[in-house]
Amino acid sequence: MRCSLLVIGGGLSGLAAAIRAARFHPDVLLVEKHTRLGGLNSYFYRNDTLFETGLHAITNHAAAGDRKAPLNRLLRQLKLQRDDFSFCQQLGSEIRFLGLASLSFGNDPELLFSEVRAAFPETWPRFQRLLAMVADYDPFTPAPFRSARATLGEVLDNPLLTEMILCPLMYYGSSRADDIDLGQFVIMFRSLFLEGLFRPAGSIKDILDVLAGQLRSLGGTIRTNCAVQKLLTDGERVLGALIGKEERVECAQVISTVGHRETLRLLGRAEDAAHEPTARLSFVENIFQHQPWHKWQSLPKKTIIFFNRGERFSFHPPQSQGVDFSSGVVCFPGHFEGMPGRALEELRTTHLASYSYWKALAGSPGRYLDEKRQTARKSAQTLADLFGSFPANIVYEDTFTPVTIERYTGKIDGAIYGSPVKFADGRFGCDNCFLAGTDQGFLGIVGSMLSGVSMVNQHILPHL
Ligand SMILES: Cc1cc2nc3c(=O)[nH]c(=O)nc-3n(C[C@H](O)[C@H](O)[C@H](O)COP(=O)(O)OP(=O)(O)OC[C@H]3O[C@@H](n4cnc5c(N)ncnc54)[C@H](O)[C@@H]3O)c2cc1C
């Protein structure tokens, strides 16, 4: 078999890259090792119910008429219409530092501004300076790492507000322990606080089905349940790949969305991996499905709550335990405007987790399962602390660990955001193979799709 472009990985960056290329050259082959597309943002069925693996909310909300907004630019690049999707906006979210302060935010940035003005009046002029910096900063020109934590410390001169602003942005977009690159901070600040959050009315499957349908209608080919085993090279260029059960494919160009180290492994060059300045980050994600519960009807309906105990937000893998419950994200997937009602409700929690702890347990299935159950219980207790109660009528619960993430996406150390070292131009020392997605540097659903599109625009289309 021969193709112009081989795309490794059927997550959101791979799908976007393949569609963008297939608009101009249909002989694109996308290869995904799992039976379903979506990668980190996929779905599975239990008890006749579709559960999303990752989706809390999509960042970068934009009104339909805002032509310059990243979301609308992305749809145009993929030749998709907004009407192909049914989007629901968030009801409103919150950053809560227990016992210290809380800030609400929504899809109208004025809400966050008024909250900061009210909770930190003395810092409001400095916060305006931060807003001006976020507006002026060009995060897309490649630059060496610059600490957002240090920059915020100087600009805001308010440790608590600094930590509160960093908490959601690091949870949703930092691959680096305890800090975030300033350029990535600016991207995330705009995506979360200035643009906002939304989700499909149905599930992530609706988005994946539209993307797969678009790729096929443009002439592209999707092979699921088919891993790339090895990339075949002449030392400088990739000539082809062994896929599935030793099937040989020849290709002119390659986009790899599986990560830098993971791609080096496929090239037989694992020893070339860059030194990483901080540990890779991974998470546990708990899903709780419960019956509607009257005690919670009186609580203010929030979409996502980012919480922390203590004044400082520490964002690194826990050292001696499996999970760090001192901070986390709580998501209510039903709390979006216009979401169709469901008989059962769902909530999800995310906490920082230690890959090595869970990996060591994975050899003893009984202990691993037991630890997963305890994690769900402790996370539920954390929610009870936050809300004063926790649904008693859970009908289904599940916990994904760093080992689950590694198993289902091949990400080394179950690192959702990949390596702390990024390759902004997608180049990593191979003439016709480029990185897109997580290790190129853009994170999240819209970010990873923009990454796929921009790598194809920069490297593939000019040469096909
Ligand atoms: C629990 C969780 C919650 C999240 N919540 C959100 C959210 O609410 N909003 C948001 O915007 N983002 C969220 N994210 C992040 C988001 O999912 C990712 O940033 C994004 O989906 C990454 O897409 P990707 O295509 O770059 O990588 P991936 O999704 O990792 O895709 C890579 C694909 O490559 C495949 N693959 C690996 N090795 C091979 C091989 N050798 N051959 C063939 N295929 C291979 C994998 O199976 C995978 O499908 C979440 C992630 C997780 C894990």
The ligand as a Gaussian input file, in Angstrom:
#p B3LYP/6-31G(d) Opt

LIG

0 1
 C       -9.139000      12.393000      31.828000
 C       -8.919000      13.460000      30.794000
 C       -9.757000      14.570000      30.742000
 C       -9.572000      15.531000      29.750000
 N      -10.455000      16.547000      29.661000
 C      -10.357000      17.437000      28.675000
 C      -11.341000      18.423000      28.510000
 O      -12.317000      18.455000      29.223000
 N      -11.187000      19.347000      27.537000
 C      -10.102000      19.333000      26.698000
 O      -10.011000      20.205000      25.823000
 N       -9.150000      18.388000      26.817000
 C       -9.253000      17.440000      27.773000
 N       -8.313000      16.464000      27.913000
 C       -7.102000      16.559000      27.085000
 C       -7.358000      16.158000      25.663000
 O       -8.040000      14.938000      25.697000
 C       -6.054000      15.989000      24.929000
 O       -5.231000      17.130000      25.079000
 C       -6.253000      15.781000      23.441000
 O       -7.337000      14.949000      23.202000
 C       -4.995000      15.179000      22.874000
 O       -5.217000      14.731000      21.574000
 P       -4.045000      14.119000      20.716000
 O       -4.652000      13.717000      19.436000
 O       -2.906000      15.054000      20.638000
 O       -3.508000      12.862000      21.547000
 P       -4.214000      11.492000      21.907000
 O       -5.611000      11.706000      22.265000
 O       -3.331000      10.830000      22.904000
 O       -4.171000      10.672000      20.552000
 C       -3.084000       9.858000      20.167000
 C       -3.645000       8.597000      19.552000
 O       -2.576000       7.823000      19.049000
 C       -2.884000       6.452000      19.248000
 N       -1.633000       5.687000      19.172000
 C       -0.643000       5.631000      20.091000
 N        0.364000       4.861000      19.650000
 C       -0.008000       4.428000      18.409000
 C        0.620000       3.601000      17.425000
 N        1.832000       3.073000      17.599000
 N       -0.056000       3.347000      16.266000
 C       -1.295000       3.883000      16.058000
 N       -1.911000       4.671000      16.963000
 C       -1.278000       4.937000      18.109000
 C       -3.543000       6.421000      20.602000
 O       -4.298000       5.247000      20.788000
 C       -4.393000       7.698000      20.527000
 O       -5.674000       7.424000      20.014000
 C       -8.489000      15.442000      28.840000
 C       -7.657000      14.332000      28.902000
 C       -7.889000      13.336000      29.847000
 C       -7.039000      12.113000      29.833000

